[in-house]
Amino acid sequence: MYFKRQEAFRYAFEESIPAVCNVYKQANGFKEKVQSFQAYILDLSPNGMKAASKTNIELRDDYILIFSFQLSGTLIHFTGQMIRKRNAGASFEYGIQSDGSDALKEQIISALKTYTKEQLKKQRNQGR
């Protein structure tokens, strides 16, 4: 299976972005909340993300994950499905594939552009 880890517009954060993740189970056309936990966004693109958490969630096809986080003043609700899970010592890293929503993709691109500009300004100001 091919993963888009080398995607052109994937942004890896120097400092992870805090998020809350709600896990839902899809059954008979209904979503049932399974759990909620704290997570950290490690990298982000319009099509997916890598997140980390101390919470161990099962890799299941019927789970829908919704990560809620702030990026440059924009509240993002990233809906997707876990496609990969890795034990990273005291935490777990998850690969999440977006649900493909065009509105979500546009929101992420816009927020990442703003975030990148803010980071460049910070770097310039620190260099003075």
Sequence and secondary structure as in RCSB ss.txt:
>XXXX:A:sequence
MYFKRQEAFRYAFEESIPAVCNVYKQANGFKEKVQSFQAYILDLSPNGMKAASKTNIELRDDYILIFSFQLSGTL
IHFTGQMIRKRNAGASFEYGIQSDGSDALKEQIISALKTYTKEQLKKQRNQGR
>XXXX:A:secstr
    TT TT EEEEEEEEEEEEEEEEETTEEEEEEEEEEEEEEEETTEEEEEESS     TTEEEEEEEEETTEE
EEEEEEEEEEEEETTEEEEEEEE   HHHHHHHHHHHHHHHHHHHHHHHHHT 
